Amino acid sequence: MKSTLKGLKELTAVINDFTMKNFEVTAKLGTEFAAVPPKRLIYFTFIVSETMQQTTIDDMEARFPHIKADPFFWLLMHEIGHCMTAEIWDTDDEIYFNKMKDRLDDYFEEDIFSQNEWYHVIPDEYFSTKWAGGYMEEYPKKMRKFAKKFHKAFAKFLKKNNAIFA
């Protein structure tokens, strides 16, 4: 994705320094948080559906109430979790999970909160979050170090793009 955002390359480098060193996963800017486990690739974004973000964060915080992390880190770690747990599932499992996700749209057309609550108990989503929380529990110092580097780079990114609001 070609971007005219100033400082995005540096910010992405900070994210990839963490994801590549620790997980051999590449991170790229996308239109949503997503994972492509066979390619060990994740996408991140800075604009997230409020409903999806809130239900995802609600799920993560309910399962790991003692972990205090901002939504970006929860969502990033969840996507890394897809890459780290991918070997659990075979192709038939993945097809089944995707059918389950597709069917949620039919069952909960108007009720996005219920749809998202069910989404988080589909096995690949559930175990991705379980992995993310487990990693954040086991390596809090690594997470704090990454958060500090990320926030510093993100502040520079915002400033370069005149996005700091007083």
Backbone hydrogen bonds in HBPLUS format (Angstrom, degrees):
<---DONOR---> <-ACCEPTOR-->    atom                        ^
c    i                          cat <-CA-CA->   ^        H-A-AA   ^      H-
h    n   atom  resd res      DA  || num        DHA   H-A  angle D-A-AA Bond
n    s   type  num  typ     dist DA aas  dist angle  dist       angle   num
A0011-LEU N   A0007-GLY O   3.05 MM   4  6.29 161.0  2.09 151.2 156.7     1
A0012-THR N   A0008-LEU O   2.82 MM   4  5.96 165.1  1.85 154.4 158.5     2
A0013-ALA N   A0009-LYS O   2.94 MM   4  6.10 145.1  2.06 138.8 148.8     3
A0014-VAL N   A0010-GLU O   3.13 MM   4  6.47 146.2  2.25 143.7 151.2     4
A0015-ILE N   A0011-LEU O   3.17 MM   4  6.54 158.9  2.22 148.7 153.9     5
A0016-ASN N   A0012-THR O   2.82 MM   4  6.06 165.0  1.84 154.0 158.3     6
A0017-ASP N   A0013-ALA O   2.82 MM   4  5.90 141.8  1.96 140.3 150.6     7
A0018-PHE N   A0014-VAL O   3.37 MM   4  6.65 153.2  2.44 141.6 146.5     8
A0019-THR N   A0015-ILE O   2.92 MM   4  6.24 169.5  1.93 153.9 156.8     9
A0020-MET N   A0016-ASN O   2.80 MM   4  5.46 161.9  1.83 140.1 145.9    10
A0021-LYS N   A0017-ASP O   3.34 MM   4  5.97 155.3  2.40 126.7 133.9    11
A0022-ASN N   A0018-PHE O   3.17 MM   4  6.05 159.2  2.21 145.4 151.1    12
A0023-PHE N   A0019-THR O   2.99 MM   4  5.46 145.0  2.12 128.8 138.2    13
A0025-VAL N   A0019-THR O   3.25 MM   6  5.33 171.7  2.26 117.6 119.9    14
A0024-GLU N   A0020-MET O   3.04 MM   4  4.09 143.9  2.17 110.1 116.5    15
A0026-THR N   A0040-ARG O   2.92 MM  14  6.36 160.8  1.96 156.8 153.9    16
A0042-ILE N   A0026-THR O   2.81 MM  16  6.22 156.3  1.87 164.3 171.5    17
A0028-LYS N   A0042-ILE O   2.99 MM  14  6.43 148.2  2.09 147.4 157.1    18
A0044-PHE N   A0028-LYS O   2.91 MM  16  6.23 150.6  2.00 151.2 159.2    19
A0030-GLY N   A0044-PHE O   2.76 MM  14  5.53 157.4  1.81 162.5 159.8    20
A0034-ALA N   A0043-TYR O   3.18 MM   9  5.07 152.8  2.26 126.6 129.3    21
A0043-TYR N   A0034-ALA O   2.77 MM   9  5.07 161.7  1.81 146.6 148.1    22
A0036-VAL N   A0041-LEU O   2.74 MM   5  5.16 162.6  1.77 164.9 161.9    23
A0039-LYS N   A0036-VAL O   2.96 MM   3  5.67 140.4  2.12 123.9 134.2    24
A0041-LEU N   A0036-VAL O   3.36 MM   5  5.16 163.4  2.39 122.8 127.5    25
A0040-ARG N   A0037-PRO O   2.91 MM   3  4.71 153.6  1.98 102.9 111.7    26
A0053-GLN N   A0049-SER O   2.82 MM   4  5.89 170.5  1.83 161.1 164.5    27
A0054-GLN N   A0050-GLU O   2.90 MM   4  5.90 160.5  1.93 141.3 147.6    28
A0055-THR N   A0051-THR O   2.92 MM   4  6.12 166.9  1.94 155.0 158.2    29
A0056-THR N   A0052-MET O   2.92 MM   4  5.97 156.4  1.98 147.9 155.1    30
A0057-ILE N   A0053-GLN O   2.84 MM   4  5.98 168.3  1.85 155.5 158.9    31
A0058-ASP N   A0054-GLN O   2.76 MM   4  5.85 156.2  1.82 144.9 152.8    32
A0059-ASP N   A0055-THR O   2.97 MM   4  6.07 156.5  2.02 140.0 145.8    33
A0060-MET N   A0056-THR O   2.97 MM   4  6.26 164.1  2.00 151.7 155.8    34
A0061-GLU N   A0057-ILE O   2.79 MM   4  5.90 167.9  1.80 157.4 160.8    35
A0062-ALA N   A0058-ASP O   2.90 MM   4  5.95 146.1  2.01 142.4 151.6    36
A0063-ARG N   A0059-ASP O   3.11 MM   4  6.30 150.8  2.20 144.7 151.9    37
A0064-PHE N   A0060-MET O   2.85 MM   4  5.94 139.5  2.01 143.5 155.5    38
A0067-ILE N   A0064-PHE O   3.11 MM   3  5.71 165.3  2.13 120.4 125.0    39
A0073-PHE N   A0070-ASP O   3.04 MM   3  5.75 123.3  2.37 119.8 131.4    40
A0074-TRP N   A0070-ASP O   3.28 MM   4  6.61 161.6  2.32 152.4 157.9    41
A0075-LEU N   A0071-PRO O   2.90 MM   4  6.05 172.6  1.90 160.8 162.5    42
A0076-LEU N   A0072-PHE O   2.88 MM   4  6.00 159.5  1.92 148.6 155.1    43
A0077-MET N   A0073-PHE O   2.88 MM   4  5.90 167.5  1.90 148.6 152.5    44
A0078-HIS N   A0074-TRP O   2.90 MM   4  6.05 150.1  1.99 145.5 154.4    45
A0079-GLU N   A0075-LEU O   3.11 MM   4  6.37 157.5  2.17 146.2 150.8    46
A0080-ILE N   A0076-LEU O   3.02 MM   4  6.35 157.5  2.07 149.5 156.2    47
A0081-GLY N   A0077-MET O   2.81 MM   4  5.99 148.7  1.91 142.3 151.8    48
A0082-HIS N   A0078-HIS O   3.19 MM   4  6.67 134.4  2.41 140.0 150.8    49
A0082-HIS N   A0079-GLU O   3.09 MM   3  5.20 130.1  2.35  97.0 109.4    50
A0083-CYS N   A0080-ILE O   2.93 MM   3  5.26 118.1  2.32 104.3 119.3    51
A0084-MET N   A0080-ILE O   2.95 MM   4  6.28 152.2  2.02 150.6 159.7    52
A0085-THR N   A0081-GLY O   2.92 MM   4  5.96 134.3  2.14 146.0 155.2    53
A0088-ILE N   A0085-THR O   3.02 MM   3  5.76 164.3  2.05 124.4 129.4    54
A0089-TRP N   A0086-ALA O   3.17 MM   3  5.84 146.7  2.28 116.8 123.4    55
A0093-ASP N   A0090-ASP O   3.08 MM   3  5.30 118.6  2.47 101.9 116.6    56
A0094-GLU N   A0090-ASP O   3.07 MM   4  6.44 163.0  2.10 156.9 161.4    57
A0095-ILE N   A0091-THR O   2.98 MM   4  6.23 157.9  2.03 152.0 157.8    58
A0096-TYR N   A0092-ASP O   2.99 MM   4  6.19 161.2  2.03 146.9 152.0    59
A0097-PHE N   A0093-ASP O   2.84 MM   4  6.14 164.5  1.86 160.6 164.4    60
A0098-ASN N   A0094-GLU O   2.99 MM   4  6.15 160.8  2.02 147.6 152.8    61
A0099-LYS N   A0095-ILE O   2.98 MM   4  6.25 150.3  2.07 146.3 154.6    62
A0100-MET N   A0096-TYR O   2.91 MM   4  6.23 154.2  1.98 150.6 158.1    63
A0101-LYS N   A0097-PHE O   2.97 MM   4  6.29 157.2  2.02 150.1 155.8    64
A0102-ASP N   A0098-ASN O   2.94 MM   4  6.17 157.6  1.99 146.2 152.4    65
A0103-ARG N   A0099-LYS O   2.94 MM   4  6.13 154.4  2.00 149.0 155.5    66
A0104-LEU N   A0100-MET O   3.22 MM   4  6.50 135.2  2.43 141.3 152.1    67
A0104-LEU N   A0101-LYS O   3.24 MM   3  5.30 134.5  2.46  96.3 108.2    68
A0105-ASP N   A0102-ASP O   3.25 MM   3  5.79 137.9  2.44 108.5 117.2    69
A0106-ASP N   A0103-ARG O   2.99 MM   3  5.19 120.8  2.35 100.8 115.2    70
A0107-TYR N   A0103-ARG O   3.06 MM   4  6.41 160.4  2.10 158.0 163.1    71
A0108-PHE N   A0104-LEU O   2.93 MM   4  5.87 157.9  1.98 153.0 157.9    72
A0115-GLN N   A0111-ASP O   3.05 MM   4  6.31 161.5  2.09 151.7 157.6    73
A0116-ASN N   A0112-ILE O   2.92 MM   4  6.07 161.0  1.96 147.5 151.7    74
A0117-GLU N   A0113-PHE O   2.96 MM   4  6.18 148.5  2.06 144.4 153.3    75
A0118-TRP N   A0114-SER O   3.07 MM   4  6.32 163.4  2.10 154.9 157.4    76
A0119-TYR N   A0115-GLN O   2.97 MM   4  6.17 149.3  2.07 143.3 153.0    77
A0120-HIS N   A0116-ASN O   3.27 MM   4  6.46 148.4  2.38 144.1 148.5    78
A0121-VAL N   A0118-TRP O   3.09 MM   3  5.50 160.5  2.13 112.7 118.8    79
A0122-ILE N   A0119-TYR O   3.24 MM   3  5.60 163.6  2.27 110.3 115.3    80
A0125-GLU N   A0122-ILE O   2.91 MM   3  5.50 123.5  2.23 123.0 137.4    81
A0126-TYR N   A0122-ILE O   2.89 MM   4  5.91 167.0  1.90 155.4 159.3    82
A0127-PHE N   A0123-PRO O   2.92 MM   4  5.97 173.2  1.92 154.4 156.1    83
A0128-SER N   A0124-ASP O   3.13 MM   4  6.01 140.5  2.29 128.8 139.0    84
A0129-THR N   A0125-GLU O   3.11 MM   4  6.33 161.0  2.15 149.9 153.7    85
A0130-LYS N   A0126-TYR O   2.92 MM   4  6.19 154.7  1.99 144.3 152.5    86
A0131-TRP N   A0127-PHE O   2.87 MM   4  5.96 157.2  1.92 140.6 146.0    87
A0132-ALA N   A0128-SER O   2.99 MM   4  6.22 162.3  2.02 144.8 149.8    88
A0133-GLY N   A0129-THR O   2.90 MM   4  6.13 172.1  1.91 160.1 160.7    89
A0134-GLY N   A0130-LYS O   2.96 MM   4  6.05 157.6  2.01 144.8 151.7    90
A0135-TYR N   A0131-TRP O   2.85 MM   4  6.09 156.9  1.90 155.3 161.1    91
A0136-MET N   A0132-ALA O   2.98 MM   4  6.21 164.8  2.00 152.2 156.5    92
A0137-GLU N   A0133-GLY O   2.90 MM   4  6.08 145.8  2.02 145.1 154.4    93
A0138-GLU N   A0134-GLY O   2.97 MM   4  6.14 158.0  2.02 145.6 151.4    94
A0139-TYR N   A0135-TYR O   2.88 MM   4  5.94 150.7  1.97 154.3 161.2    95
A0143-MET N   A0139-TYR O   3.13 MM   4  6.40 159.3  2.17 152.1 158.1    96
A0144-ARG N   A0140-PRO O   2.89 MM   4  6.11 155.6  1.95 147.0 153.4    97
A0145-LYS N   A0141-LYS O   2.91 MM   4  6.09 160.0  1.95 149.2 154.8    98
A0146-PHE N   A0142-LYS O   2.90 MM   4  6.10 161.5  1.93 149.2 154.3    99
A0147-ALA N   A0143-MET O   2.82 MM   4  5.97 159.9  1.86 146.6 153.0   100
A0148-LYS N   A0144-ARG O   2.92 MM   4  6.11 156.8  1.97 147.3 152.9   101
A0149-LYS N   A0145-LYS O   3.13 MM   4  6.41 164.6  2.16 149.0 152.5   102
A0150-PHE N   A0146-PHE O   2.77 MM   4  5.96 165.0  1.79 157.3 162.4   103
A0151-HIS N   A0147-ALA O   2.83 MM   4  5.92 171.8  1.83 153.4 155.8   104
A0152-LYS N   A0148-LYS O   3.11 MM   4  6.21 155.3  2.17 143.8 150.4   105
A0153-ALA N   A0149-LYS O   2.99 MM   4  6.21 163.9  2.02 149.8 154.3   106
A0154-PHE N   A0150-PHE O   2.68 MM   4  5.87 154.2  1.75 155.2 164.1   107
A0155-ALA N   A0151-HIS O   2.93 MM   4  6.00 153.9  2.00 141.0 147.0   108
A0156-LYS N   A0152-LYS O   3.19 MM   4  6.47 156.7  2.24 144.2 150.0   109
A0157-PHE N   A0153-ALA O   2.90 MM   4  6.12 155.9  1.96 145.0 152.3   110
A0158-LEU N   A0154-PHE O   2.88 MM   4  6.15 161.0  1.92 151.9 155.9   111
A0159-LYS N   A0155-ALA O   2.99 MM   4  6.17 160.7  2.02 146.4 151.9   112
A0160-LYS N   A0156-LYS O   2.87 MM   4  6.08 164.3  1.89 155.7 159.5   113
A0161-ASN N   A0157-PHE O   3.19 MM   4  6.37 137.4  2.38 140.3 151.0   114
A0161-ASN N   A0158-LEU O   3.18 MM   3  5.19 130.4  2.44  94.7 107.8   115
A0163-ALA N   A0158-LEU O   2.76 MM   5  4.82 172.0  1.77 151.1 149.3   116
A0162-ASN N   A0159-LYS O   3.04 MM   3  4.98 161.2  2.08 111.1 111.6   117
